[in-house]
Amino acid sequence: MIETSFAGLELRNPVIAASSGQTDSTDKIIALEKAGIGAVVLKSLFEEQLDAQSEQLLGSSDYPEARDFLQNTVRAHEIEKYLTLVKEARRAVAVPVIASINCYDSGEWVKFASELENAGASALELNIQKIDTSAEYTPGATEQLHVEILQQIKKVVHLPVIVKISRNLSNLVSVIDQLKSAGAAAVVLFNRPWQPDIDIHTLRMVAADPFTSATDLSDTLRWIGIVSGSVNLPIAASTGVHKPEDLIKAILVGASAVELCTTLYRNGNKIIGEMLNSLTRWLEKQNFASVTEARGQLNYRRIADPAGYERLQFIRQTREICKS
């Protein structure tokens, strides 16, 4: 009843452990499988972090040869560790193991994607994040970068490629339609960028709370509802999925699966069983034979008033709240 298909993978249920510190070791992945998880996305290998590690080790060195050597050494070491994790995890669990690359450019990741496929990854998730602050920026360039990275990687791998994107792209429906044409097996809405904050006492920029909140779910539901009603491509909901009810809402607006992160940190692996039990009871109560039958019942194309997805002002709702 709760089986689902996502990115060409057959899952025993629609609950996926998102890329995080909860999926960075084989022991943790085994525990997630025992708790009932449908699939796991390994903790991402960050292109930006590898570059930062190289720079930190170099310090103020002005020798370009040393810089190139160290960058290559750091990358080779971290990539080998990651490939080992993929191999060990695949041997240890029966659920799909999805590798993850967090990238902001194309290039070396194409070769790495091929190595991940050879290591046995069930699929590859591309977590693409980039903010362009140049005054000469050409509108649409960031969106095109997503497509170009995917196209390059699809040339060298045959495994399913999932693209995890941010909400700050100019037209999500158009971008996702282009990603589908370029060979994406699925998309995830949305990734969670680094959140800045300001320490007013030390006058420094610091990291804000890295976790999502319940209020983040609304925007996720809005865009999954719109995209699933416009583009025929599997979608996973991420950002704001904390409670069993959130899983059900995501399925109703069109998600094939959800990726959990914050709620695993706050509630532990037991939240997985709670979500699956609630989903099963709800499907039975609503007389849905499967997740597939329930999926998208309230998306943009099927809802009675699709304008509700596009509405940005409170209008009457605000007046009604004020009356109360």
N, C-alpha and C positions, 0 to 999 in steps of 0.2 A: 504493500500500500504506500509506503513512504519512499520507495526507490525513485531515483531520478536520473536523468542524463544531463551531463554538463560538459561542454567542450569535447564532445565525443567520448567521454568517459562514463561508464555505468557506475553509479554510486549507490550504496545501500541506503543512503538517506541524503538530504540536501544540506547537511551541516558540515562545513569545512573549517578547519583550523587555519586562520590567516597567517601569513608570514610574520613572525615575531620571535621573541625570546622563548616562547612556549614551544617552538618547533626547531630549536637549534641543536638538538641532540637526539640520538636514537632512543634513549631511555624515555624521554618526554613523548616522543612520537608513539612508542609502544603503549604508554599510559593513555594517550589520547584514543588510540584504537580500542583499548579495553573499555574506555568510557563510552564508546559508541560512535565516534567521529566517522564521517563519510569519506573524508579525504584530508590530506594535510598539504599545506604550502610551506616549504622549508623557509627558514629565515633568509632574507634576501642577502645576496652578495652586492654590496654597494660600490658602484663605480666611483662615486664621489669620495667615499671613505678610503678606498685604496689609494686614490690620489693624495688625500690628506695625510695618510700614514707615510707615504713616500716623502712628502714635503717636510714632515716633522723630523724624520730621520736625517734628511739632508741638512736641515738647519739653514745656514746662510751660504752653503757651498755654491760657488760660481762656475763649477765645472760641469758643462752639459753632458759629458760622457758619464760622469758619476751619477747624474740625475737620471739619465736613461737606464743605466745599469740597475740602480736601486728600484726604480719604478717597475722594471721587468721582474726583478727578484721578488718584490713584495707581491705583485700580482700572481706570479707563478706559485708562490707558497700558499696564498689564500685560495686560489683556484683549486689546487690539489687537495687542500683540506675540504673544500666544498664538494668536490667530486667523490671523495671518500664518504662523506655524509650521505650523499645520494645513494651510493652503492650499499652502504650498511642499512639504511632505512628501507630500501627496496627489499632487501633480504629478510628484514625483521618483521614487516607488516604486510598484510594482504590488501589494505586500502591503497588507492592511488597516492603516489608521492609526487607532488608538483614542485619542480625547482623554480627559483625566483631570482630575477636579476633586476636590481634597481639602477636604472641608467638614465643619463641625460644627454647622451650622444650615441652615435653609431661607431663602428670600427671593430675593436678587438672582441666585442661581445658576440659578433657573428661566429668567430672560431670557437668561442666558449660554448655557445649554444649547441654546436655540433658535438662537443665533448660531453655535454650534459645528456644528450640523446644517447651517446655511446655508453654512458654510465648507467643508463636504465631509467632515467626520469620518465614518469608517466605523461607529463606535459610540462610546458614552460610558461611561467607567468612573467610578463614584462611589465615592471612597475616604472612607468615613464613619468618623470617629474622634471619640469624645467620652467623657470621664470625668466623671461627676457626683459631686462631693464634698459635696453638701449633706446635712445630717442629715434634711431634710424630703423627700428624694428618694423618689419613688413607684416601687416595683419595677416594672420593665417599661417605664418611660418612655423609656429609651435605645433599647430595641428598637423601640418605637413610632415614635421619631424616624426611624429608618431607613426605615420604611414610608411615613411622611408625606413625607419628602424625595423618595422615589421617585415617589409618587403625584402630587406637584406637577409634577415634571419630565415625567412621562409624559403629562400633559395638553397639553404644548406641543411635544413632539418625536415623531417617528415612527421615528427610528433606534434600534437596539438599545441598551438601557441595562443595564450590568453593575454589580453592587454588590460592592465589596470590603470585607469586614468583619473585625473583630477576633475573637479567640478568647475574649474575656472577657464575651461576652453570656451571659445566663442559660440559654437553651435554643436552641441553634443550629438544630436541626431545625425547631422552631416558627417561628422568625424567618424562616428561608429559605423555608418553606412560605408564609408571609404575603407575602414579597417576590415569590414566584412569582405569587401571586394578584393582586398589585398591578402586575404587568407586567414584572418583571425578566426579562431575556433570559438571564442567567447570574449566577453568583456566583464570587468569588475568595476562597479561604481560604489564608492570612490576610494582612491588612496588617501592616506592621512599625511599631509606634509608636516614638516617641522614647524612647530608653533612658537613664535618669538614672544617675549615679554620684556618688560623694563624694570630693573631694580632701581627705584628712585633714591636709594640710600648710597649705593656704590656707583650710580650713574653708568650702569652697564646693561647691555642687552643680555638676557638670559633665556633659558628654555622655559616655555609655559608647560602646563599640564599636557602630557603626551596622549592622554586617553580621550576618547570621544564621550559625548554626553547623550542623554536620551533625546535632546532637542535636535541632534544631528540627523536623526532618522527621517524627519519630515522631508528634507531636501532629497535624500536618497530615494524615498518612495516616489516623490514627484517625478524624478528623472527616469527611474526604472519604468514607471507607468507610461511615460511619454515614449521612451525608446522602444520598449517591448511592443507598443502598439504601432510602431513605425518601421522598425527594422527586425527582420527575422533572424535573430542571433541570440544564443543563450547568454543570460546575464546573471552575475552573482551580486548580491547586495552586501556592501561593506560600509562601515561608518554608521554607528548609531544602533546596530542590532545588538541589544542587550538582554531582552526578555523573550520567553516563549511566544508571546503575542507578536513580537517584532518579526519573528520568523514567518508566522502566518500572514502578516500584513505584506511582507516582501513577496511571498508566493502569489498572493492575490493580485498584486500590481504587475506581476510578470517575471519575477526572479525564478530561475531554475535551482538556485542554491544561495546560501549565505556564507560569508566568511566572518568568523568570530575572532576577536582579539581582546578588546577591553574587558568584556564580560568573563573571559577565561582568567584574566589576571585577578579580577575582583571576586569572582564566585567560584573559581576552580573548575575542574573538569566535570563536576556534578551538574553544571548547567546544561551540558550536552544531553544527558538523559532526561532532564526536565523538559527541554525543548522538544525532544522526540516524542515523549509521552503526551505532551500537550497537542502536538501536531496530529498524532494518531487519533486521539479523542475528538479533536475538532473535525477531522475529515469524516469520521463516523457520524458525528452529530449533524454535519451538513450534507450527509449522503453523497460525498465525493468518493469515488472508488480509488482515486490515486492522487498524488501530488500533481501529476500531469493534467488531470481533469480540472483541478482547482486553479492551476497557474494561469494568471492573466485575466481572471474573471472581472477584475476591476481596472484593467489597463486603459490607456487613452482611447483605444479603438472601441472598447466594449462597454465602457461606463456610460450611464445615461446622460451625464452632463460633462463632456470632456473639457469644457472650458474651466472646470474646477482645477485641472492640472496647470492651466496657463494663468490663472488669476494671481495677481501679485499684491492687490490691495485688499484691505479687510472689508471695506464697504459696510454691508448690512450686518455682518458678523460683529463688527466693532460696536455698532449701535446696540445690538442685542446684549453684548457683554456689558456695555455701559448701563443699560437699563437694569441689569441684575445687581 
